[in-house]
């Protein structure tokens, strides 16, 4: 097992996940119904981003190889 090497951008992702987890935890305690609404919007938003960005990222990666 090689130790995990941190890449640029990993720190930002980790921080975002931690902040999201804390906010989600606080929100879940105080506003359960609000959390549901945000979650639905976030899931829809994420799906849209993934659908739009995935092909673009793939194209960029292929373009870089040539």
Secondary structure, DSSP 8 states (H G I E B T S, - for coil): -------TTHHHHHHHHHHHHHHHHHHHHH-HHHHHHHHHHHHHHHHHHHHHHHHHHHHHHHHHH-
